[in-house]
Amino acid sequence: METRIALIGIIVEDMNSTDKINGILHEYSEYMVGRMGIPYREKSVAIISIVIDATNDVISSLSGKLGMIKGINVKTVYSKTGK
């Protein structure tokens, strides 16, 4: 199946949700190209950027699972085409 590159942006407003986030991300670690986390202490949030190379189904599944966690916001941006 064809894969695509996607960027998943996560804003964490409830730091108690980090264990759930990390658990889900670990499930999809084989697809991850990179991950960057930035704590923004002045605003009491954390920003996580994930680059993933996977099928549409896998990317959607990961985004959906993350989106169900309370206290975070998730947005996904896809590359136009896969190779």
C-alpha positions, 0 to 999 in steps of 0.5 A: 500500500502507498504511504504518505508523510503527515505532520501531526501537531498536538497541543497539550493543555492537561499535563495529566494526559501525557502518559496516554499520549506517550502510550499511543505514540509508542504503539505507532513508533514503527511509522514515526520519522521524528518527534519533537516536544516543546514545553511552554511553561509560561503558558502551561502547555506543551507542543508536540510535533510528530512526522509519520510515514504511513498509510492513510488508515494508520495516520487516521487511526493515530490521529483519531486515538489522540483526538479522543484524549481529553485536554489535548488538541490534535491537527494533522496535515498530509503530504499531497501524494505518497511515493 
